[in-house]
Amino acid sequence: RRIRGHFGAPRASMAMFPLETTALQESRQALQNKVDHMAFLGLHVFDPAWNEEGFQMKDGDVVRAKTARSTTFKECTLTIYGTDEKMSFPVQTCTTVADVKTMLASQAMVDSSVLTFVVKQGCFWAIQKDEAQVGRHIVVKGIKSFEPERHKYPHPTGIIGAGYNGIKHALYWLAHGDTNFVMFDRYDRVGGHAWLKQANKTSKLQTEFAAFHVWFGCEWGEGNEKLSFPTEWSTWPRKKEIIEHFQHAAERYGLLPYISFNCNVTHIDTEGQHRDPLELDRSWFLTVRSTIPKKEETRHVQVSNIYHFPGAYFNARIINYPGEEDFGGQIGYGMSDDIPFDYLEGSRTAILGNGAYAVENIRTCCEYGVEKVYLITRRKNLALPRLCCWFCHQALVPTPASMLLRIMEPMYKMSGFGDIWQFHSVYGTRESRLVQIKSNSRFGIGDVTFLACATGRCEYRVTTLKRISPNTLHLESGEKLENMHNLIKALGLIADWEADKLHKIKELVGAWPNGDHRRMIFCDPLGMNASNFTTHSTGGGSYASSVSWKYFLDYPPEIARVHAAGVVDVLPRNKPDLDRDQPAHQFDSKYMMLVGFTVDSMVPRMGMKMMGLDDYMYKVFWAVNPLEKYYQECVDSWNQYQEDWKKQGYEHEYVPYPYSKDDVQAWFKEFEDNVGPLTIEAKPTWRPKDELAQGSVAVKEVQYDRGGHKSWWQERGVVSVAA
């Protein structure tokens, strides 16, 4: 999901004017932008056509029943009294003081009655009445800032977990000058369970670091002196460098003093018997115990809010197969360094599973010199080439699944990976404009899997393991894989049931345990379910969560409004599923999208805080991974693997990289013609190619009535009500 950095909604109608110029089109677009800007702020736009409705017949003559309103636009600038804080936006001449006061009161979260508008008239200052047309330059009295005042809680917010998401949220707090929090982590350093414990020593980031780094977000753009674009880090760093980057971020922002390491939160007690989720004086006592052996230390910490990040990948899914004890080879799990590294060279090895860890283990096996690796999977999942991943990440608007699959095709055809349109997760055909990708697993990202398949070093078996005998794997398909030396299980991971128990979760309402917005629990959503792709990394989604979570804590009136509107009643809910071994706090990507759409539609001001995220991601990618540099890294890595494999004694014909820079330029052309602009500068004037066909200019009619604005003016007696 991506937050747009502009105002407005799709236009409802379009007329073709073959002789009209581009200048006229741009003029109308500029007018539409002003209309959209007003509507977005909550101001009520007056359509010039409504003036015509102010005429009626009287004694055979046409007379005006209502006073005509001037609909020309001007810029209104508000200045907070006694400060330099200003706010500028478009208004119409007919826009009233009362309308602007209501908008400003909503933004500042105060009652409009406390606001006074003062305007200079000649040598004097005058107070503007509510029914007056708002002036161009207004001094505002009654508030100290356009930003609403953040609520101050009596106790700190408790953040459980100092992994990726815990650090991310804490950095966001510090970036906004809020230090009223404490953190707890069971380990002796930052990094979290996923990277400190579950990751192998050979683990590498599959997506680009630019989309993953823990300080990903608008606050850490070019002007931030503490943390900015990560130009000094590897494109696909290994485990050691990932952990170093967590430490670097924590040190740069002075985060470490807020973290209690080597401790575990074992119990949460509610102070008093508060049951109303909107009560602001609620608090909790956290029971915190030391994780250091033989050090029995317990303390209680009172907190006003709770963030909890238990991680989605906590324990390996354990499945035992008949005959394992007779195998005679090595059996291990594909994470936590349980891979039989010392036995891989020259071996025949099988991997069970097809998630991201399984794909990573193909690379590990090849790096450690296996002779042959088989991946055994019930259903073959899509894998994503690096260059295609990069293309999605650098784009200003989401890449349609149909286009993404088409640009993946050359890699699939070259490696014999299969017909991409026949994969179980693809819903649509090559000719379809709308294609959806639905899978319980995310893309395994990387080029090595394809190269290993192209050279015959890796083969897929779409079936399941039935039983094991000495050095032999018996598959449900009837095939026997003989002379096998190693079996690596990568059958997925399950979340931590202790997190559900800690919060006594009966059901998750949105991201809130039992519907309590002051306790938030989050782990990365599972799988994918989308027809457009913005990112294949956690950076953007985690940033959005850090913004929305803090917003609701800072501004309790907003969550009260969400409750009053009944939004909480329609939020998706997730209950623990014992049959699937899935705690309530573990949900999939579709669930997360529904939560986002439901809440965001009711809280537009929260969305405003994420404006510019598209532009930020574009800038960070072209600063860190420009095409020339990134493309060469992909080609060099591809060739280096082939050189390394020859040194291992694995002989094969050279396999050329299946993409050229001309291919990428063709992707850009298709994207610009049909999807969206290629640069930030082109955003205001971009239009699809089919609208520019045959030399015609498609000029959109300006749409004024933005969902009930006419009725608003009618209620005030300005527009006639039809009989």
N, C-alpha and C positions, 0 to 999 in steps of 0.2 A: 504494500500500500504506500502511495506517495502523496504528500501534501503539496498542492499546487501553489506556486508563488505568484499568483495573479488573482484578480477578482472576477466574479461573474460565473454564469452558467451557459450551456450551449444555447445558441439562438434558435428561435422557433421557425423563422421563415427566411427565405432568400429570394431575391429577384435578380434577373440577369439584365445588365445594361451594357450592351456591346460597345457603345460609344463613350461610356463614362471612363474617366481616366483613373490611373492609379492614385493620383493626388486626391480625387474625390473619395476613393475607397479608404485611403488612410485618414482623411478628415472624418468620415463616418465612424471609422474604427476608434479614433480618438474620442469622439462623442460617446460612443458606446462604452468605452473604458470609464468615462466619468459617471455615466449612469450606473455601471456595475460597481464602481467604487462607492458611490452613495448608498446603493442597496446593500452592499456588503457591510458597511458601517451601521446599517439599521436606519438610515435616513429614508424619507419617503419621496420618491421621484414623481414629478408632475408631467404627464404626457401633453405636449402642445395640442394634440387632437381633442383633449377634453375641454379646451376653451370653446370649441365649436358646439359642444353639448350645452353650453351656457346660454344659447339662444332659444327663444320660443316665439310662437305667434300670439299676438295680443291686439285685438281690434283690427285684424287684417294686416298688422305691421309686424316685422321681425324686430324683436327687442331683446336686449341682453338681460337674462334673469340672474346671472352670477357675474361677479367682477372677473375680468380676464386676468390671468396670472402670467407673469413674465417667466419664461422657462430657459432663458439664456443662462449659461454657466459662468461662475466666478470662483475664485479660490478664497476660501475662508481660513484664516490663521488664528488659532487660539493660543494665548500666552498665559501661563499661570502667574498670578499676581505675585510680585516680589522675586521672581525667578527668571531664568533664561529658557525654561522648558517650553517648547512650542509644538503645535500640532497643526498640520495643514491638510486640507482635503477639499474636493470640489463640492459646491452646492449650487442650487439654482437661485436665481434672484428671488423667487417666491418662497424659498425655504424659510421656515419660521424659527425664531429663537427657541420656542418650546420644543420643536423637533430636535434641534441640535442639543438642547439641554438633556432631553430624554436619552439621546444616544450617548452623550458624555457621562451621564449618571450611570448608565448601564456599564460603560467601560470602566469607570472608576469605582463601581459598586457602592454608590452612595445614593441618597434620595435626591431627586432633582430639585427639591425645595431649598436645598442648602447652596445651590449654585446661583451666582449673580454674574450677569454679563455686562461689562462696562465698555463703552465705545467712545472714542474721541470725536467731538463735534466742534470743529473750529478750535477755539482756545480752551474749551471746556470738556469735561468728561460727563457722560450721561449713562444712566442705567437703561438697558434695552428691555422693553416689555416682552412678555412671552409671545404675544400675537404679532409682534413686529417682524419684518424681514431681517434675517441675521446679517450683520455687517461683515466687512471683509477682514477687519483687524479687531479682535475682541480680547479684552483682558478678563480672565476668569477668576472670581473669588469664591472661596468656600471649600477648595481642595488644595492639597499641597503638591499633588502630582497627578498627571494623567493616568499613571499606573495605579491600580488599586493597592491599598495598604495590605501587606501580607499579615495573616493572622499569626500571632505569637503564642506558641504553646508553652506551658509551664515546664515541660520536661523534654529532653531530646528525643529525636526519632531514632529508634534502634534499627540498624541495618545488619541483618544476619547473612554473612557470606562476603568474602573479599575476593571473589573471582571476577570474571569479566563484567557481569551486570552490577555487582555490588560496587566495584570501582567506578563504573560508568555513571551510576546514579550519584555517588559521592562527589565525583568530579563536577557534575552538573550543579550540585548544591554549592560547592566552593566557587565555581565560576560565577554564581549569582550572589556571592557574598553571604551565604547562609552556612554557619558552622554549628548549628544546633542539632548535631547528630553524633551517635557513637556506633562503632562497628565491632563485630565479633566474627572470628574465624577459627576453625579447628586446627589449621596448619600454622606453621611458624613464619609464614611470609605470604605476600599477595600472590594470586594466580588461580586459586580455586581448585576444586576437586578434578575438574575436567582436564586441566593442563598439568597440574602437579602430580596427579595420581593416575588418571585414566589414559592419558596420552603416552605413546611409546617414545623411546629415545630417538626413533627415526621419524616421528610424526612431523608433518609439515602442514602449514596453512594451505588449504586447497584454493581458496579465493585470494584475490590480491590483498595485500596488507592495507592498501589505501582504503578499502571498503570495510576493513575489520578493526583497525586500530582503536583502542579503547577511548581515545579522545575524539572520535569521529563525531562531528556536529558543528553547527553554525558558529558556536561560541569559540571554536578553535580554528578560525580561518587565518588568512594571511597576516592579519594585524596582531595576533596573539603572541606575546613575547615568551610565554611559558611553554606553550605547546601549539604547534601549527602543523602545516602539511608535512607528513612523514617522509620527507625526501631522502633521509639518511638510513632508512631501514631496507632490508631485503624485500623483494617483491613477494616471494613465497617463503617466509622465514620458518626455520625449524623450531622445535619445542623450546630449546634453550633461549633463543632470541625472543620468542613470544613472552616467556616469563620475564625476561629482562625488560621488555617494553612495559609490562605492568608495573614493575618496580620504578622505572624511569618516570612514568606518569604520576605515580604516587609521590615520588620525591619532588618533582617539579611543582606540584600543587600543595605540598605540605600536608599530605593526607595521612601519613603513617602515624602521627600522634593520636589520631582519632580511632585507631584500630587496636582492639585487644586480641592478640594472637594466642594460639594454644589454648583455646577455650571453646566450649560448646554450649549453646542455649538448649537446656533440657526441659524447661517447663515455662508456660505462660499463664499467669494468673491475672484476672481482671479485677481492678480495684473497684469495690462496691458492686452494686447490682444493676448497673446501667444497662438498659435494653434499647433505648432510642439511638439508632446509628448516627443521628445528627447532633447529639449532645457533645459539646466541645470540651467538657471537663473530664471525659473518660481518660483512663490511663491503664497501663499494664505493668506488672512486675515480671521481669525476666529472671529466671534462675540460670545462672551462668556457672559452669563447672570447668575446672582445668582438664585439659586432655594430656597433660604431662604425666607419664607413669609415676606412680607412688607419690604424686603431689595432690593431696586431697584438699582442694580449695574451692569453696562455693561462695558466691555473692549474689545479691539481688539488685537489679537495676530497674528503676522506674522510667518508663518511656511513654510518650504521648501518642506515638504512631509506630508501626512496624513495617519494615521492608524485609522480605525474605527471599533469598535466591538459592534454592537447594540444588539447582542444576537438573537438566533433563537426562543427562547421561551419568547416572550414579553407579549402578551395578550392572555387570554383564548378565545377559539373559543366559541362564544355565540350562543346557539340554544335553542329556547323556544318551548315547546310542548303544544298542546291543553289540557286544563283542569288543568294546573299547579295550578291555583288559588283555585281549589277545592280539592287539594290533602289532606290537613289536617295534613301532616307531614312536615318534614324539607327538603328543597331543597338547595343544595349548590354546589360550584365548588371544584374540587379536588386539588386545589392549593391555595396559598396565605392565608392559614389558614381559608379558607371559608368552610371547612368540618364541619358538625354539631357535633363536638367532644362530647359535653355534652349530646347528644341524642343517642349515639351509643350503649351503654351498654344494653344488652338484646334485642336489636332491630333486625328487619328484614330490611336489607339495600340493595339497588341496586346501582351498579356503571355502568355508561354509558361510553363506550370506551374500548380500549384494548392496548393503548400505555404504555410507561413506568410509567407514572403517575397513570394510572388505576391499573396496577399491584401493584404499591406501596400502593395504597389505600386499596387493599385487606389486605395487612399486617397491615395497620393502623386500619382497622375495627376489625381484629382479636385481635390486642393488646388492643383495647378499649372494647372488650367483646361483640361483636355482637353475636346474636344467629345464624343468617344466612345471608350470603352475596351472592348476584347474580351479575355476571358480564354480561352485555348485550352488545353484539358486533355484528356488521354486518358481520365480518369475524374474525375467531379465529386466533390470531397471535401466533407465536412460542414464548415460554418462555425458558430461558436458566438456567439450574442448576448451582450453584456456582462452583462446582468442575470442570465442563466442561469449564467454563469461565477461571478459573485458568490455566487449561491445555493449552489453546491457548496462554495465556499471557507468560507462562514460556518457550515456545518452541522457538528454534533458527530459525526455518523457519515456514512459515504459515501452519496452520492446514487445510487440505482439508475439504470442506463442507461435503463430503460424510462421512468422519471419525467423524467429529463433530456431525453429526446427529446420527450416530450409538452409540456414547458414551452417547448421551442424552437419548436414548431409554429406559434404565432401569427405569429412573425417570418417564417417560411418562407412561410406562406399570404399574408401581406400583401405580400411582395416578389415573389411568383411564383418563389421559389427552387426549388420542386419538392416532391414528396411525400417527406417525410423518411424514411418507412418503406421507400422504394424505393431509397435510396442503397446503393451497393455495400458500404459498410462496416458496414451495419446487419444484424445477424443476429437476427431476431425480428419479431414483428408488434405492432401497437398493443395487442392484447389479451393479449400474452404478459406473464407476470410476470418471466420471466428473459430479458433481451435483452443481447446482447453487441455491442460496437463494436470492430471490428478494421480497422486502417488502417496503411499504411506512413507516413502523414503525421499530424501532430497537428492539432488544430483550429486553423484560422485564426480568431482571436478579434477581434471588433469589430462595430460596427453599421453602419459606412459602406458596406461591401460590399452589405448588404441594401438600404440606402437608395439606392445607385447603381443597383441592379437594379430597385427599385420605380419609380424615375423614368425608367428607360430609358437612363440614362447608361452603364451597364455591361451587357454581355451575355456569357453563357457560350457557348462552342462546345465540345461534347464530341466531340473528334476530335483528330487530330494534324496538324502542319504537314508538307506534302509537299514543296513547293518554293516559291521566291520569284522573282517577276519584277518589273519596274519598278512600285513602289508597290502591289504586289498580293501577297497571301498566298494560295497555293493549298492548300486543306485536303484531307485524305484523304477526307473526306465528299463531295467534289466541289464544295463551295462555294468561291467566290472572294471574299475581302475586298479591295475595291478602294479606291483613294484613301487608302491608308495612308501615314502619315508616320514612325511610330516602331515599332520592335520591341524589346521588353524580354524578355530570357531570364531566367527564374527557375526553372531546371530542377533545383534541389537543390544541395546541397553535399556534398563528400566529406571524410572525415577525413584526417589527416596520416599518410601511409605512413612518414615518417621516424621517427615514434614507435615503430612496430613494429620498424624496423631498429635503433633505439637500444637496445631491450631484447632484441633477437634473439628475438622471439616466434615460436614455432612454433604455439602455441595458447594462448588465454586460458582459464584454469580459474577460473570465477567471475569475479572482477575481478583475478585474480593472473596476471601473465605467467609462463607455463610452470609454474603452480602454486605460485609463491613468494609467500607471504603478506607478506613483508617488502618487496616491491615491488608497488605498487598503481598502476593506471592507470585513468582514468575519463574518459568524456565522456558528455554527456547521451544517454540511450537514444532510439532512433528510434521514431516512430509511437506507436500506442496499441493496447491489447488488454485490454479490461476490461468487466465487467458492473456495476461500481460505481465511482463517481468521487469521490475525495477532493480532488484538486487538479488544476489545469491549468497549474501553474507549477513551477519547479525547486526552490523553497525547501525544501519538506518532504523530497523525495528526497535532496537534497544534504546536508541536516542529518543524515538517517539515516546516510548514508555517512560523514560526519565522526565520528559517534558510534561506529559499528562498526569503522572502520579503526583509530582510536586505541585502542579497547578491546582489540583483538587484539595491538597492539604493547605496551600497558601490562601485559597479563596473559598471558605466554607459556603458562602451564599450560592456559589455555582453548583456545588453538589446538592444543596437543598433544592435548587431549581430542578435539577435532574430527577430527584425523588418526587417532587411535586408534579412533574410532568408524566410520571409513571414510567420513565425510561428504565429504571431498575427492574420493573416487573417484566419487561420484554427482553432483557439481556439474556443471551444464551447461558445455559447452566451445565455444569459438568459434575457428575457424581463418580465416586470411586467404582472401578470395574474390576472385581476380583478375578473374573474369568480371563480377562486380558492382562491381568497383573499391572493395572494402570491406575495410579492414585488420582484423586480428583484434580490436583493441581497440574497434572500433565494433560495438555490438550493439543489439538492439531492446528494447522495453519488456517483452515476454514473457520474454526471456532474463533481464532484471534481476529480474523478479518471482520467477522460479524460483530464482535465486541467493538472494534474500532469504528465501523460504519455507524453503529447504533449510537455510541456516545458522541462521536465527532459531529454528527448532524445536529445535536442539541447544544453543543458548546463551541460555537464558531470562534470565540475569542481564544480558546485553547489552540485551535488550528492556526490562528494568526501567529502564535509563538513559534510555529514550525515553518513559517514562510521563508523562502530562500533556501530550503534544503536541497531542492533540485539544482539550483545554481551552485551551491556549495559542493555537491558531489561531482558535478561537472568540472569545477575548478580544481578540486583536489586530485581528480584522476588525470587531468591533462598536465598538472604540475608534477605529479609523482610518476605516472606511467604514460607519457606521450606515446603516440602510435609507433614512431620509429624505434624508440628504446624498447617498448614492450614487445613489438613484433620480433625484434632481433633476439631478445631474451628467450622467446618461445622457440625460435629456430635453433639457437645455440644449445638450449637444453635438449631439444629433440635429437640433434646431432651428437651431443656429448654422451647421451645414453647409448647410442649405437656404437660409439668408440669404446665406451666402458665395457659393453657386452662382448665386443670382440676380444678385449684384453682378458675377459673371463673365460674365453674359449668358445663362446657362443657365436658361430658363424652364420651369417645370413646376408642376402643382398641388401645394399643400401636402400632405405625407404625415404624418399623425399618428403619434406613437410608439405601437407596437402593444401596449404593456403599461401597465396601471394599477397603482396600489398595492393595489387590491382583488385583482388577479390574484395578486400576490405573497403576500397574506394567504391566498389559497386554496391556494397552494403550501405554505405553512407548515402549513395545516390537514391537507392530504393527507399531508405528511411526518410530522406528529405522530401521525396516525391509523395509519399503516402502516409507517413506516421507523424513526423514533427520536425522542428528546426534542428540544425546541427550546432548552432552557436547561441550563446545568450543574446548577442546583438540581433540575431534574426528572429527572436521570439515574437516581438510585437507585430511583425508583418507577414509571418509565415502562413501559407495556405496550401492545401493539398494540390497536387499537380492537376487533377481532373477539374478543379475550379478555374485553372488558368488555361485550359485547353482552347484551341482555335482563336487565340488572341483575345478572348473575352475576359472581362473583369467581373467577377461575381461580387456585387456590392450588397452587403447585408443591410437590411432595413434595421434601423435602431429600435431596439425593444425597450420600452419604457416601463410597462406595468410589471413590476417584479413581485408577483405573488401577493395580491391584496392591497397594493398601494392605492388603487383607485377607490376602493371602499373606505380606506383611511381618510382620503380627502373628502369623500361624500359625507362621512360622519361629522366632518367639520364644516359642512355646508358650503364647500367650495365648488364641488362638482354636482351637477344635477343628478338626481336618482331617476332612472327611467320609470315611467308609469307601468 
